[in-house]
Amino acid sequence: MAKNIRGVFEEYCGDIKIDRRFIRMLRQMRLAFVNRNSDHVQFFGGNLLGVYPVRYRTSDREQWYDEVLEANESDLVKAVKDLDSIDPTWVRASDPVNLSVVWLMYRIHNSSALSARDKEQGLMDVLLMLQYKFISSIMSHFFPYPADHAVAVATYEALSRKFDLKKYGSWQALLEARAEAIMARSSIHYTTYTKLTDDDAIVYMVSDIQARLREIVKKTSAVFYRVKEQNLRISSTSSTIEIDGMSEILDRQRDHSRYTRYLHSIITDKPTFIRQELVDVVGDVLHTMPERYLKETLEYCSDNYGAKGDKRIEKLIDETLLHAYEYLSNNRGVMSGPSDLGSLITKLRNIYMASRMSDPVLIGMRDLAEGIVKDSISSRNKAVMASVRTGLQIYLIIRAFSMNHYT
């Protein structure tokens, strides 16, 4: 009777021939899983969370036992759970399918019949199959029903480069990067799968792979629900605030100058110029912007507007509204109606926060707003200042275009 994990798999699966044919079979099985249906293709090839369901089926499990392990499932399950090193109440660490991946990595790594290239491919494919199994279960837990596509898109846009999904660009690329990290000589699991002598380490390796994927989905899901809540707030606020319609804004007879004149006329009257509901809308779209700093900046603009004050304020108003007018003239589909406030400011946010900016007009507006913000708030955090700068530009536009709503 086998006394450890390695012994169990050698007893029940030891006759498996690890050669190029076996490596090709693993690859074909993996590719078949990814390309099973349009949902699988869209999920692994894309970067959306919860929109496209992926499922690891009973038939996948049966295929693994029949074609990969060539063993009877019930016999292998009993042998694994009888080991002193395995707690039969464990879910992942007592599953022979999961443990078999580590054993197969050991066999592939130490095979004399494989080239270095074949070994690398084989290790990658078995690790990906394990992660496919885990990610299917994790996604089903966090998203038992398909997520809203628009919210998922907004979630990905909101992610920073600190998120692996944003860093690698797709779920497939992320899982491949995780597999490469596990395979690497520097990996904490390298000795585990190359020697296969420590059952506790094997159990930890399986649990660690699952736990890291779960943490990735958990953190990304937190952004998803935050974006979803903020989008609801935007929709709620926007439904009560109307900006002027496209035809009115773009009426060349009256010209954009009437909005500019309006903003110049109200800026020194704080209660009229600074509207909390508009500050809330800007805050919904700029997640990293503390709203109190935007209000401080608006108060600074109100207090320092005029010939004897900060001349940058008047110039920023003129250039910002002129640019917005020209942008709307060239992009008439941005606003579908007078209540479409969220769509407009989302587009403006993307323009003003673009990392690569070459338009001299945009650069000039950014520098003006940045200088005003620097003199308005106490924070010197670059991310905060950038978000407040963008918030100021957006606020000036929506305050001007909501002229008729407030008058």
VOVONU-689099 format. One record per residue (C-alpha): residue number from 1; x, y, z. Coordinates in Angstrom, 3 decimals. Example, Ala and Ser with C-alpha at 12.3 -4.5 7.8 and 13.67 -1.06 7.14 Angstrom:
REM VOVONU-689099
<r i="1" c1="12.300" c2="-4.500" c3="7.800"/>
<r i="2" c1="13.670" c2="-1.060" c3="7.140"/>
END
This chain:
REM VOVONU-689099
<r i="1" c1="0.000" c2="0.000" c3="0.000"/>
<r i="2" c1="1.411" c2="3.385" c3="-1.025"/>
<r i="3" c1="2.503" c2="5.672" c3="1.797"/>
<r i="4" c1="2.685" c2="9.001" c3="-0.035"/>
<r i="5" c1="1.183" c2="10.888" c3="-2.974"/>
<r i="6" c1="3.955" c2="9.954" c3="-5.353"/>
<r i="7" c1="3.554" c2="6.275" c3="-4.427"/>
<r i="8" c1="-0.211" c2="6.352" c3="-5.088"/>
<r i="9" c1="0.171" c2="7.738" c3="-8.592"/>
<r i="10" c1="3.067" c2="5.445" c3="-9.434"/>
<r i="11" c1="0.937" c2="2.477" c3="-8.348"/>
<r i="12" c1="-2.215" c2="3.423" c3="-10.246"/>
<r i="13" c1="-0.824" c2="5.492" c3="-13.152"/>
<r i="14" c1="2.804" c2="4.417" c3="-13.386"/>
<r i="15" c1="2.409" c2="2.732" c3="-16.763"/>
<r i="16" c1="1.672" c2="6.020" c3="-18.525"/>
<r i="17" c1="4.234" c2="6.679" c3="-21.230"/>
<r i="18" c1="5.392" c2="10.295" c3="-21.069"/>
<r i="19" c1="6.499" c2="11.003" c3="-24.637"/>
<r i="20" c1="5.800" c2="13.491" c3="-27.436"/>
<r i="21" c1="2.488" c2="11.811" c3="-28.214"/>
<r i="22" c1="1.419" c2="12.375" c3="-24.612"/>
<r i="23" c1="2.474" c2="16.052" c3="-24.772"/>
<r i="24" c1="0.502" c2="16.546" c3="-28.011"/>
<r i="25" c1="-2.559" c2="14.953" c3="-26.416"/>
<r i="26" c1="-2.349" c2="17.356" c3="-23.455"/>
<r i="27" c1="-2.104" c2="20.317" c3="-25.780"/>
<r i="28" c1="-5.063" c2="19.197" c3="-27.897"/>
<r i="29" c1="-7.130" c2="18.674" c3="-24.764"/>
<r i="30" c1="-6.267" c2="22.130" c3="-23.462"/>
<r i="31" c1="-7.045" c2="23.851" c3="-26.759"/>
<r i="32" c1="-10.330" c2="21.962" c3="-27.017"/>
<r i="33" c1="-11.322" c2="23.303" c3="-23.597"/>
<r i="34" c1="-10.510" c2="26.913" c3="-24.529"/>
<r i="35" c1="-12.357" c2="26.643" c3="-27.842"/>
<r i="36" c1="-15.314" c2="24.601" c3="-26.578"/>
<r i="37" c1="-17.866" c2="27.323" c3="-27.310"/>
<r i="38" c1="-18.120" c2="31.060" c3="-27.885"/>
<r i="39" c1="-18.286" c2="31.788" c3="-24.141"/>
<r i="40" c1="-14.988" c2="30.014" c3="-23.518"/>
<r i="41" c1="-13.349" c2="31.719" c3="-26.482"/>
<r i="42" c1="-14.601" c2="35.167" c3="-25.420"/>
<r i="43" c1="-13.594" c2="34.661" c3="-21.789"/>
<r i="44" c1="-10.059" c2="33.357" c3="-22.256"/>
<r i="45" c1="-9.301" c2="35.642" c3="-25.185"/>
<r i="46" c1="-10.804" c2="38.677" c3="-23.475"/>
<r i="47" c1="-10.500" c2="40.595" c3="-20.244"/>
<r i="48" c1="-14.062" c2="40.854" c3="-18.949"/>
<r i="49" c1="-15.128" c2="39.634" c3="-15.544"/>
<r i="50" c1="-18.185" c2="37.440" c3="-15.156"/>
<r i="51" c1="-19.730" c2="38.105" c3="-18.564"/>
<r i="52" c1="-18.880" c2="34.813" c3="-20.291"/>
<r i="53" c1="-19.427" c2="31.650" c3="-18.184"/>
<r i="54" c1="-16.741" c2="28.962" c3="-18.287"/>
<r i="55" c1="-17.506" c2="25.474" c3="-17.044"/>
<r i="56" c1="-15.342" c2="22.520" c3="-16.078"/>
<r i="57" c1="-17.742" c2="19.658" c3="-16.698"/>
<r i="58" c1="-18.029" c2="16.128" c3="-15.371"/>
<r i="59" c1="-17.038" c2="14.993" c3="-18.868"/>
<r i="60" c1="-13.763" c2="16.928" c3="-18.521"/>
<r i="61" c1="-13.034" c2="15.095" c3="-15.292"/>
<r i="62" c1="-13.861" c2="11.725" c3="-16.853"/>
<r i="63" c1="-11.656" c2="12.493" c3="-19.846"/>
<r i="64" c1="-8.756" c2="13.323" c3="-17.517"/>
<r i="65" c1="-9.052" c2="9.927" c3="-15.774"/>
<r i="66" c1="-9.590" c2="7.957" c3="-18.979"/>
<r i="67" c1="-7.147" c2="9.586" c3="-21.401"/>
<r i="68" c1="-4.510" c2="11.228" c3="-19.201"/>
<r i="69" c1="-4.246" c2="9.159" c3="-16.024"/>
<r i="70" c1="-5.651" c2="5.919" c3="-17.500"/>
<r i="71" c1="-6.970" c2="5.033" c3="-14.054"/>
<r i="72" c1="-10.230" c2="4.252" c3="-12.309"/>
<r i="73" c1="-11.512" c2="7.311" c3="-10.483"/>
<r i="74" c1="-12.968" c2="5.552" c3="-7.436"/>
<r i="75" c1="-9.782" c2="3.548" c3="-6.837"/>
<r i="76" c1="-7.606" c2="6.641" c3="-7.036"/>
<r i="77" c1="-9.908" c2="8.703" c3="-4.816"/>
<r i="78" c1="-9.877" c2="6.023" c3="-2.105"/>
<r i="79" c1="-6.096" c2="5.567" c3="-2.270"/>
<r i="80" c1="-5.469" c2="9.301" c3="-1.925"/>
<r i="81" c1="-7.878" c2="9.762" c3="0.986"/>
<r i="82" c1="-6.330" c2="6.808" c3="2.817"/>
<r i="83" c1="-2.968" c2="8.594" c3="2.997"/>
<r i="84" c1="-1.951" c2="9.903" c3="6.422"/>
<r i="85" c1="-0.845" c2="13.178" c3="4.804"/>
<r i="86" c1="-4.298" c2="13.867" c3="3.343"/>
<r i="87" c1="-7.279" c2="15.115" c3="5.304"/>
<r i="88" c1="-10.306" c2="13.544" c3="3.566"/>
<r i="89" c1="-12.384" c2="16.649" c3="4.415"/>
<r i="90" c1="-10.179" c2="18.814" c3="2.198"/>
<r i="91" c1="-11.813" c2="19.663" c3="-1.117"/>
<r i="92" c1="-9.001" c2="20.723" c3="-3.438"/>
<r i="93" c1="-6.027" c2="19.037" c3="-1.769"/>
<r i="94" c1="-7.707" c2="15.613" c3="-1.666"/>
<r i="95" c1="-8.878" c2="15.698" c3="-5.296"/>
<r i="96" c1="-6.714" c2="13.295" c3="-7.332"/>
<r i="97" c1="-7.218" c2="15.425" c3="-10.469"/>
<r i="98" c1="-5.529" c2="18.379" c3="-8.761"/>
<r i="99" c1="-2.753" c2="16.290" c3="-7.193"/>
<r i="100" c1="-2.164" c2="14.456" c3="-10.472"/>
<r i="101" c1="-1.086" c2="17.731" c3="-12.101"/>
<r i="102" c1="1.860" c2="18.010" c3="-9.702"/>
<r i="103" c1="2.722" c2="14.356" c3="-10.268"/>
<r i="104" c1="2.543" c2="14.797" c3="-14.049"/>
<r i="105" c1="4.813" c2="17.840" c3="-13.778"/>
<r i="106" c1="7.306" c2="15.636" c3="-11.930"/>
<r i="107" c1="7.111" c2="12.941" c3="-14.603"/>
<r i="108" c1="7.399" c2="15.442" c3="-17.468"/>
<r i="109" c1="10.292" c2="17.330" c3="-15.884"/>
<r i="110" c1="12.242" c2="14.116" c3="-15.274"/>
<r i="111" c1="11.412" c2="12.379" c3="-18.555"/>
<r i="112" c1="14.387" c2="11.289" c3="-20.644"/>
<r i="113" c1="12.176" c2="10.905" c3="-23.732"/>
<r i="114" c1="11.349" c2="14.617" c3="-24.030"/>
<r i="115" c1="13.279" c2="17.596" c3="-25.332"/>
<r i="116" c1="13.562" c2="20.719" c3="-23.227"/>
<r i="117" c1="10.998" c2="22.380" c3="-25.466"/>
<r i="118" c1="8.515" c2="19.517" c3="-25.084"/>
<r i="119" c1="8.981" c2="19.545" c3="-21.321"/>
<r i="120" c1="8.247" c2="23.242" c3="-21.149"/>
<r i="121" c1="5.141" c2="22.827" c3="-23.296"/>
<r i="122" c1="3.910" c2="19.879" c3="-21.240"/>
<r i="123" c1="4.393" c2="21.690" c3="-17.940"/>
<r i="124" c1="2.573" c2="24.716" c3="-19.298"/>
<r i="125" c1="-0.400" c2="22.690" c3="-20.560"/>
<r i="126" c1="-0.987" c2="20.675" c3="-17.377"/>
<r i="127" c1="-0.751" c2="23.825" c3="-15.262"/>
<r i="128" c1="-3.186" c2="25.621" c3="-17.537"/>
<r i="129" c1="-5.644" c2="22.727" c3="-17.324"/>
<r i="130" c1="-5.483" c2="22.912" c3="-13.520"/>
<r i="131" c1="-6.047" c2="26.657" c3="-13.607"/>
<r i="132" c1="-8.942" c2="26.263" c3="-16.058"/>
<r i="133" c1="-10.538" c2="23.917" c3="-13.535"/>
<r i="134" c1="-9.979" c2="26.363" c3="-10.681"/>
<r i="135" c1="-11.004" c2="29.531" c3="-12.537"/>
<r i="136" c1="-14.242" c2="27.861" c3="-13.678"/>
<r i="137" c1="-15.180" c2="27.099" c3="-10.085"/>
<r i="138" c1="-14.117" c2="30.524" c3="-8.794"/>
<r i="139" c1="-16.075" c2="32.383" c3="-11.462"/>
<r i="140" c1="-19.164" c2="30.292" c3="-10.789"/>
<r i="141" c1="-18.896" c2="31.243" c3="-7.118"/>
<r i="142" c1="-18.450" c2="34.990" c3="-7.657"/>
<r i="143" c1="-20.752" c2="35.226" c3="-10.696"/>
<r i="144" c1="-23.463" c2="32.536" c3="-10.638"/>
<r i="145" c1="-25.244" c2="34.614" c3="-13.308"/>
<r i="146" c1="-23.644" c2="36.492" c3="-16.241"/>
<r i="147" c1="-22.489" c2="39.985" c3="-15.306"/>
<r i="148" c1="-23.541" c2="43.178" c3="-17.048"/>
<r i="149" c1="-21.319" c2="43.695" c3="-20.089"/>
<r i="150" c1="-21.128" c2="47.482" c3="-19.768"/>
<r i="151" c1="-20.135" c2="47.295" c3="-16.109"/>
<r i="152" c1="-17.494" c2="44.662" c3="-16.896"/>
<r i="153" c1="-16.012" c2="46.892" c3="-19.612"/>
<r i="154" c1="-15.977" c2="49.856" c3="-17.232"/>
<r i="155" c1="-14.346" c2="47.647" c3="-14.589"/>
<r i="156" c1="-11.459" c2="46.740" c3="-16.873"/>
<r i="157" c1="-10.994" c2="50.408" c3="-17.783"/>
<r i="158" c1="-10.905" c2="51.292" c3="-14.086"/>
<r i="159" c1="-8.171" c2="48.762" c3="-13.255"/>
<r i="160" c1="-4.640" c2="50.010" c3="-12.688"/>
<r i="161" c1="-1.494" c2="48.193" c3="-13.835"/>
<r i="162" c1="-1.249" c2="46.726" c3="-10.352"/>
<r i="163" c1="-3.985" c2="44.288" c3="-11.390"/>
<r i="164" c1="-2.653" c2="41.239" c3="-13.251"/>
<r i="165" c1="-5.629" c2="41.253" c3="-15.610"/>
<r i="166" c1="-4.774" c2="44.806" c3="-16.706"/>
<r i="167" c1="-1.073" c2="43.992" c3="-16.862"/>
<r i="168" c1="-1.465" c2="40.976" c3="-19.160"/>
<r i="169" c1="-4.555" c2="42.054" c3="-21.100"/>
<r i="170" c1="-6.541" c2="38.787" c3="-21.146"/>
<r i="171" c1="-7.405" c2="35.897" c3="-18.881"/>
<r i="172" c1="-5.437" c2="33.474" c3="-21.034"/>
<r i="173" c1="-2.312" c2="35.634" c3="-20.902"/>
<r i="174" c1="-2.731" c2="36.032" c3="-17.150"/>
<r i="175" c1="-3.008" c2="32.262" c3="-16.609"/>
<r i="176" c1="0.019" c2="31.639" c3="-18.819"/>
<r i="177" c1="2.024" c2="34.152" c3="-16.798"/>
<r i="178" c1="0.967" c2="32.424" c3="-13.581"/>
<r i="179" c1="2.014" c2="29.060" c3="-15.041"/>
<r i="180" c1="5.421" c2="30.419" c3="-16.036"/>
<r i="181" c1="5.930" c2="31.785" c3="-12.524"/>
<r i="182" c1="5.110" c2="28.382" c3="-11.004"/>
<r i="183" c1="7.429" c2="26.550" c3="-13.398"/>
<r i="184" c1="10.380" c2="28.902" c3="-12.905"/>
<r i="185" c1="13.511" c2="27.789" c3="-11.039"/>
<r i="186" c1="12.984" c2="30.694" c3="-8.679"/>
<r i="187" c1="9.471" c2="29.491" c3="-7.826"/>
<r i="188" c1="8.712" c2="28.361" c3="-4.276"/>
<r i="189" c1="7.185" c2="25.245" c3="-5.869"/>
<r i="190" c1="10.146" c2="24.280" c3="-8.070"/>
<r i="191" c1="11.605" c2="21.728" c3="-5.653"/>
<r i="192" c1="8.119" c2="20.405" c3="-4.922"/>
<r i="193" c1="7.314" c2="19.351" c3="-8.470"/>
<r i="194" c1="10.850" c2="18.379" c3="-9.517"/>
<r i="195" c1="11.494" c2="16.105" c3="-6.488"/>
<r i="196" c1="7.978" c2="15.134" c3="-5.343"/>
<r i="197" c1="9.124" c2="13.952" c3="-1.919"/>
<r i="198" c1="7.105" c2="16.175" c3="0.426"/>
<r i="199" c1="3.347" c2="15.561" c3="0.586"/>
<r i="200" c1="2.735" c2="18.710" c3="2.625"/>
<r i="201" c1="4.513" c2="20.763" c3="-0.035"/>
<r i="202" c1="2.436" c2="19.127" c3="-2.774"/>
<r i="203" c1="-0.777" c2="19.923" c3="-0.929"/>
<r i="204" c1="0.407" c2="23.493" c3="-0.376"/>
<r i="205" c1="1.279" c2="23.885" c3="-4.074"/>
<r i="206" c1="-2.243" c2="22.906" c3="-5.139"/>
<r i="207" c1="-3.850" c2="25.145" c3="-2.519"/>
<r i="208" c1="-1.566" c2="28.065" c3="-3.337"/>
<r i="209" c1="-2.352" c2="27.949" c3="-7.066"/>
<r i="210" c1="-6.085" c2="28.044" c3="-6.324"/>
<r i="211" c1="-5.785" c2="30.688" c3="-3.614"/>
<r i="212" c1="-3.845" c2="33.095" c3="-5.837"/>
<r i="213" c1="-6.414" c2="32.834" c3="-8.617"/>
<r i="214" c1="-9.208" c2="33.345" c3="-6.128"/>
<r i="215" c1="-7.507" c2="36.470" c3="-4.782"/>
<r i="216" c1="-7.153" c2="37.875" c3="-8.309"/>
<r i="217" c1="-10.863" c2="37.390" c3="-8.988"/>
<r i="218" c1="-11.817" c2="38.658" c3="-5.526"/>
<r i="219" c1="-9.889" c2="41.914" c3="-5.894"/>
<r i="220" c1="-11.136" c2="42.479" c3="-9.432"/>
<r i="221" c1="-14.701" c2="41.742" c3="-8.318"/>
<r i="222" c1="-14.391" c2="44.431" c3="-5.643"/>
<r i="223" c1="-13.699" c2="46.950" c3="-8.416"/>
<r i="224" c1="-16.601" c2="45.523" c3="-10.434"/>
<r i="225" c1="-19.130" c2="46.111" c3="-7.645"/>
<r i="226" c1="-17.725" c2="49.545" c3="-6.903"/>
<r i="227" c1="-18.087" c2="50.520" c3="-10.565"/>
<r i="228" c1="-21.582" c2="49.038" c3="-10.649"/>
<r i="229" c1="-22.614" c2="51.077" c3="-7.614"/>
<r i="230" c1="-21.082" c2="54.247" c3="-9.015"/>
<r i="231" c1="-22.800" c2="53.733" c3="-12.363"/>
<r i="232" c1="-26.106" c2="53.474" c3="-10.526"/>
<r i="233" c1="-25.302" c2="56.738" c3="-8.769"/>
<r i="234" c1="-24.462" c2="58.391" c3="-12.081"/>
<r i="235" c1="-27.713" c2="57.136" c3="-13.610"/>
<r i="236" c1="-29.684" c2="58.324" c3="-10.601"/>
<r i="237" c1="-28.079" c2="61.763" c3="-10.546"/>
<r i="238" c1="-28.145" c2="62.187" c3="-14.307"/>
<r i="239" c1="-31.852" c2="61.437" c3="-14.421"/>
<r i="240" c1="-32.496" c2="64.580" c3="-12.372"/>
<r i="241" c1="-30.006" c2="66.877" c3="-14.132"/>
<r i="242" c1="-30.403" c2="67.817" c3="-17.771"/>
<r i="243" c1="-27.642" c2="69.266" c3="-19.870"/>
<r i="244" c1="-28.614" c2="71.191" c3="-22.965"/>
<r i="245" c1="-29.312" c2="69.083" c3="-26.030"/>
<r i="246" c1="-26.815" c2="68.667" c3="-28.855"/>
<r i="247" c1="-28.735" c2="70.881" c3="-31.270"/>
<r i="248" c1="-28.849" c2="73.645" c3="-28.686"/>
<r i="249" c1="-25.179" c2="73.413" c3="-27.756"/>
<r i="250" c1="-24.105" c2="73.324" c3="-31.391"/>
<r i="251" c1="-26.421" c2="76.073" c3="-32.643"/>
<r i="252" c1="-23.931" c2="78.118" c3="-34.681"/>
<r i="253" c1="-26.141" c2="81.203" c3="-34.669"/>
<r i="254" c1="-25.893" c2="81.577" c3="-30.909"/>
<r i="255" c1="-22.443" c2="79.945" c3="-30.757"/>
<r i="256" c1="-20.660" c2="78.359" c3="-27.804"/>
<r i="257" c1="-19.782" c2="81.807" c3="-26.459"/>
<r i="258" c1="-23.102" c2="82.054" c3="-24.604"/>
<r i="259" c1="-22.036" c2="79.140" c3="-22.396"/>
<r i="260" c1="-18.681" c2="80.783" c3="-21.839"/>
<r i="261" c1="-20.337" c2="84.081" c3="-20.909"/>
<r i="262" c1="-22.717" c2="82.264" c3="-18.590"/>
<r i="263" c1="-19.877" c2="80.570" c3="-16.717"/>
<r i="264" c1="-17.964" c2="83.845" c3="-16.415"/>
<r i="265" c1="-21.099" c2="85.502" c3="-15.030"/>
<r i="266" c1="-21.788" c2="82.966" c3="-12.260"/>
<r i="267" c1="-18.323" c2="81.895" c3="-11.152"/>
<r i="268" c1="-17.991" c2="84.515" c3="-8.432"/>
<r i="269" c1="-21.349" c2="83.489" c3="-6.912"/>
<r i="270" c1="-20.393" c2="80.306" c3="-5.040"/>
<r i="271" c1="-23.895" c2="78.927" c3="-4.339"/>
<r i="272" c1="-24.762" c2="79.282" c3="-8.022"/>
<r i="273" c1="-21.427" c2="78.126" c3="-9.414"/>
<r i="274" c1="-20.774" c2="75.187" c3="-7.063"/>
<r i="275" c1="-23.551" c2="72.609" c3="-7.223"/>
<r i="276" c1="-23.105" c2="69.567" c3="-4.972"/>
<r i="277" c1="-25.028" c2="67.235" c3="-7.280"/>
<r i="278" c1="-22.587" c2="68.021" c3="-10.112"/>
<r i="279" c1="-19.608" c2="67.497" c3="-7.789"/>
<r i="280" c1="-21.115" c2="64.082" c3="-6.955"/>
<r i="281" c1="-21.387" c2="63.171" c3="-10.627"/>
<r i="282" c1="-17.740" c2="64.071" c3="-11.268"/>
<r i="283" c1="-16.727" c2="62.094" c3="-8.189"/>
<r i="284" c1="-18.582" c2="59.023" c3="-9.468"/>
<r i="285" c1="-16.487" c2="58.950" c3="-12.625"/>
<r i="286" c1="-13.139" c2="59.896" c3="-11.053"/>
<r i="287" c1="-12.763" c2="57.181" c3="-8.438"/>
<r i="288" c1="-9.423" c2="58.437" c3="-7.061"/>
<r i="289" c1="-10.534" c2="62.062" c3="-6.671"/>
<r i="290" c1="-11.390" c2="63.230" c3="-3.137"/>
<r i="291" c1="-14.479" c2="65.390" c3="-3.677"/>
<r i="292" c1="-13.422" c2="67.831" c3="-0.940"/>
<r i="293" c1="-10.384" c2="68.778" c3="-3.039"/>
<r i="294" c1="-12.545" c2="69.477" c3="-6.066"/>
<r i="295" c1="-14.761" c2="71.730" c3="-3.943"/>
<r i="296" c1="-11.680" c2="73.522" c3="-2.570"/>
<r i="297" c1="-10.478" c2="74.101" c3="-6.136"/>
<r i="298" c1="-13.873" c2="75.421" c3="-7.237"/>
<r i="299" c1="-13.950" c2="77.735" c3="-4.216"/>
<r i="300" c1="-10.460" c2="78.956" c3="-5.128"/>
<r i="301" c1="-11.672" c2="79.684" c3="-8.670"/>
<r i="302" c1="-14.671" c2="81.598" c3="-7.325"/>
<r i="303" c1="-12.548" c2="83.623" c3="-4.896"/>
<r i="304" c1="-9.721" c2="84.404" c3="-7.329"/>
<r i="305" c1="-11.550" c2="85.049" c3="-10.592"/>
<r i="306" c1="-11.105" c2="88.445" c3="-12.206"/>
<r i="307" c1="-8.502" c2="90.912" c3="-13.356"/>
<r i="308" c1="-6.922" c2="91.231" c3="-9.927"/>
<r i="309" c1="-7.022" c2="87.516" c3="-9.254"/>
<r i="310" c1="-5.659" c2="84.401" c3="-10.982"/>
<r i="311" c1="-5.762" c2="85.076" c3="-14.722"/>
<r i="312" c1="-5.374" c2="81.360" c3="-15.465"/>
<r i="313" c1="-8.983" c2="80.748" c3="-14.369"/>
<r i="314" c1="-10.532" c2="82.911" c3="-17.100"/>
<r i="315" c1="-8.226" c2="81.410" c3="-19.713"/>
<r i="316" c1="-9.013" c2="77.862" c3="-18.610"/>
<r i="317" c1="-12.753" c2="78.499" c3="-18.913"/>
<r i="318" c1="-12.375" c2="79.904" c3="-22.432"/>
<r i="319" c1="-10.132" c2="77.126" c3="-23.728"/>
<r i="320" c1="-11.990" c2="74.282" c3="-22.020"/>
<r i="321" c1="-15.394" c2="75.266" c3="-23.360"/>
<r i="322" c1="-14.060" c2="75.956" c3="-26.836"/>
<r i="323" c1="-12.430" c2="72.521" c3="-26.928"/>
<r i="324" c1="-15.619" c2="70.841" c3="-25.628"/>
<r i="325" c1="-17.718" c2="72.632" c3="-28.255"/>
<r i="326" c1="-15.388" c2="71.509" c3="-31.046"/>
<r i="327" c1="-15.265" c2="67.968" c3="-29.682"/>
<r i="328" c1="-19.063" c2="67.704" c3="-29.618"/>
<r i="329" c1="-19.250" c2="69.150" c3="-33.121"/>
<r i="330" c1="-17.050" c2="66.313" c3="-34.371"/>
<r i="331" c1="-18.593" c2="63.593" c3="-32.198"/>
<r i="332" c1="-22.341" c2="64.095" c3="-32.307"/>
<r i="333" c1="-23.065" c2="60.566" c3="-31.058"/>
<r i="334" c1="-21.528" c2="61.203" c3="-27.636"/>
<r i="335" c1="-24.810" c2="62.412" c3="-26.164"/>
<r i="336" c1="-27.965" c2="60.494" c3="-26.967"/>
<r i="337" c1="-30.217" c2="62.927" c3="-25.102"/>
<r i="338" c1="-30.305" c2="65.867" c3="-22.716"/>
<r i="339" c1="-30.071" c2="63.518" c3="-19.716"/>
<r i="340" c1="-27.034" c2="61.675" c3="-21.061"/>
<r i="341" c1="-24.642" c2="63.295" c3="-18.587"/>
<r i="342" c1="-22.757" c2="60.119" c3="-17.637"/>
<r i="343" c1="-21.764" c2="59.322" c3="-21.216"/>
<r i="344" c1="-20.419" c2="62.807" c3="-21.837"/>
<r i="345" c1="-18.228" c2="63.034" c3="-18.753"/>
<r i="346" c1="-16.905" c2="59.485" c3="-19.200"/>
<r i="347" c1="-15.667" c2="60.455" c3="-22.676"/>
<r i="348" c1="-14.178" c2="63.695" c3="-21.372"/>
<r i="349" c1="-12.449" c2="61.867" c3="-18.544"/>
<r i="350" c1="-10.753" c2="59.504" c3="-21.009"/>
<r i="351" c1="-9.585" c2="62.446" c3="-23.139"/>
<r i="352" c1="-8.234" c2="64.507" c3="-20.246"/>
<r i="353" c1="-6.509" c2="61.571" c3="-18.526"/>
<r i="354" c1="-4.871" c2="60.061" c3="-21.610"/>
<r i="355" c1="-1.304" c2="59.072" c3="-20.732"/>
<r i="356" c1="-0.010" c2="60.034" c3="-24.179"/>
<r i="357" c1="-1.159" c2="63.517" c3="-25.045"/>
<r i="358" c1="0.177" c2="65.320" c3="-28.123"/>
<r i="359" c1="-2.561" c2="67.897" c3="-28.832"/>
<r i="360" c1="-1.082" c2="71.280" c3="-27.836"/>
<r i="361" c1="-4.555" c2="72.558" c3="-26.901"/>
<r i="362" c1="-5.105" c2="69.680" c3="-24.468"/>
<r i="363" c1="-1.597" c2="70.075" c3="-23.059"/>
<r i="364" c1="-2.196" c2="73.795" c3="-22.522"/>
<r i="365" c1="-5.523" c2="73.128" c3="-20.759"/>
<r i="366" c1="-3.899" c2="70.488" c3="-18.587"/>
<r i="367" c1="-1.087" c2="72.832" c3="-17.547"/>
<r i="368" c1="-3.524" c2="75.622" c3="-16.690"/>
<r i="369" c1="-5.741" c2="73.334" c3="-14.622"/>
<r i="370" c1="-2.731" c2="71.753" c3="-12.936"/>
<r i="371" c1="-1.393" c2="75.140" c3="-11.884"/>
<r i="372" c1="-4.762" c2="76.166" c3="-10.445"/>
<r i="373" c1="-5.124" c2="72.896" c3="-8.528"/>
<r i="374" c1="-1.603" c2="73.188" c3="-7.129"/>
<r i="375" c1="-2.507" c2="76.569" c3="-5.634"/>
<r i="376" c1="-5.899" c2="75.344" c3="-4.403"/>
<r i="377" c1="-5.289" c2="72.170" c3="-2.389"/>
<r i="378" c1="-2.768" c2="71.025" c3="0.209"/>
<r i="379" c1="-2.156" c2="67.548" c3="-1.209"/>
<r i="380" c1="0.933" c2="67.016" c3="-3.352"/>
<r i="381" c1="0.097" c2="63.439" c3="-4.257"/>
<r i="382" c1="0.473" c2="63.274" c3="-8.047"/>
<r i="383" c1="-2.462" c2="60.900" c3="-8.574"/>
<r i="384" c1="-4.748" c2="63.053" c3="-6.443"/>
<r i="385" c1="-3.675" c2="66.251" c3="-8.192"/>
<r i="386" c1="-4.195" c2="64.675" c3="-11.619"/>
<r i="387" c1="-7.698" c2="63.505" c3="-10.695"/>
<r i="388" c1="-8.680" c2="66.910" c3="-9.276"/>
<r i="389" c1="-7.261" c2="68.636" c3="-12.360"/>
<r i="390" c1="-9.412" c2="66.441" c3="-14.588"/>
<r i="391" c1="-12.377" c2="66.933" c3="-12.274"/>
<r i="392" c1="-12.042" c2="70.705" c3="-12.568"/>
<r i="393" c1="-12.074" c2="70.579" c3="-16.366"/>
<r i="394" c1="-15.100" c2="68.267" c3="-16.447"/>
<r i="395" c1="-16.967" c2="70.340" c3="-13.876"/>
<r i="396" c1="-16.550" c2="73.561" c3="-15.866"/>
<r i="397" c1="-18.076" c2="71.890" c3="-18.918"/>
<r i="398" c1="-21.076" c2="70.252" c3="-17.295"/>
<r i="399" c1="-21.774" c2="73.365" c3="-15.204"/>
<r i="400" c1="-21.849" c2="75.463" c3="-18.368"/>
<r i="401" c1="-23.926" c2="72.969" c3="-20.377"/>
<r i="402" c1="-26.457" c2="72.643" c3="-17.525"/>
<r i="403" c1="-27.193" c2="76.368" c3="-17.852"/>
<r i="404" c1="-30.859" c2="75.971" c3="-18.788"/>
<r i="405" c1="-31.414" c2="73.358" c3="-16.084"/>
<r i="406" c1="-30.432" c2="75.799" c3="-13.345"/>
<r i="407" c1="-31.968" c2="78.922" c3="-14.878"/>
END
